[in-house]
Amino acid sequence: MDQYADGHILSFWDCFGKKTEESKTWLLNILRKHGCKTVLDVACGPGTESEMLVEEGFTVLSSDASDVMITTAKKTRAARKEAIFSTWEIKLANWLTLPEDIQKPGEGFDAVICVGNSLPHLPFTDGPDRLQPYKVSLTNIISMVRPGGILIFDHRNFDCILETGKSMLNTVYRNTLTKRIELSIDYEKGVPQMIIMNYIFPPIGGQQQTRTFSIDFYPVLLNEFNQMLSTILGGTFQHSLYGDFKPYTPGDVHVKPGVFSHVVRV
Ligand SMILES: C[S@@+](CC[C@H](N)C(=O)[O-])C[C@H]1O[C@@H](n2cnc3c(N)ncnc32)[C@H](O)[C@@H]1O
């Protein structure tokens, strides 16, 4: 289901979606450190990272499953008149059918990114393995990278959210103007199935009312995510884990990052 189909989120994007300088610097450093030149951004949204990466000289193919997001990314591209922006490709593509939707160049892209807490938009299945859609999506996304290339995934720290019943504002990650996030968590037989996050934004234009935007997330725990990577990739990959862009060791009780980022070299 496309939660962005009505385009409502775009009226909040300036409050909600802008990334911090720290977030941009971290991403650029990782891509450059690994010598990446071609990047597939499989959750481009309105073009948040992709536009920045084109600006920085990367060859970018952006994709997303939402028509509204693809249309908006294309408008972002059309507004940029610099010659380099004519190299930016944008395509509608779903992680669940990625190899059919996108033709990879040769052996694959130097880097594939799926960031902005995008993967947890994937609904769980009712079947015996609720993570099945994640496994299919991760397998498809991983198939797009060349041998020796890297993948970058991120997701909120759902371990902490489920433990405390609260969500941090993630100001390290996004330049958010969100005032607070209200949560409601659905459990089935003791297993968390869905988290509804209500982002509360300050009023605008002299109005009194705060504004709210709701998104449903399907929470994956850190060890579940790590386990899926190991199962899909086998023993031969390098995995670096970051919490709010700093190296993170699972189980570290001294820090509670808002977002985990995984850098995987295949
Ligand atoms: C929060 S936005 C992230 C956009 C951008 N990367 C950022 O960080 O600002 C999540 C994006 O994931 C996309 N998405 C959700 N499910 C998808 C799927 N199954 N296949 C491809 N894209 C999907 C949504 O349409 C949305 O644009």
The ligand as a Gaussian input file, in Angstrom:
#p B3LYP/6-31G(d) Opt

LIG

0 1
 C       10.260000       8.192000       4.218000
 S       10.388000       8.045000       2.463000
 C       12.143000       8.187000       2.260000
 C       12.511000       9.094000       1.133000
 C       13.981000       9.528000       1.132000
 N       14.891000       8.423000       0.991000
 C       14.293000      10.287000       2.416000
 O       14.990000       9.759000       3.286000
 O       13.834000      11.403000       2.568000
 C       10.127000       6.297000       2.183000
 C        9.950000       5.970000       0.715000
 O        9.911000       4.542000       0.545000
 C        9.015000       4.276000      -0.534000
 N        8.564000       2.888000      -0.501000
 C        7.770000       2.283000       0.425000
 N        7.540000       1.004000       0.096000
 C        8.209000       0.769000      -1.084000
 C        8.372000      -0.379000      -1.916000
 N        7.784000      -1.538000      -1.621000
 N        9.149000      -0.268000      -3.014000
 C        9.764000       0.917000      -3.315000
 N        9.618000       2.056000      -2.566000
 C        8.859000       1.976000      -1.457000
 C        7.898000       5.278000      -0.283000
 O        7.075000       5.460000      -1.421000
 C        8.657000       6.515000       0.149000
 O        8.926000       7.389000      -0.914000

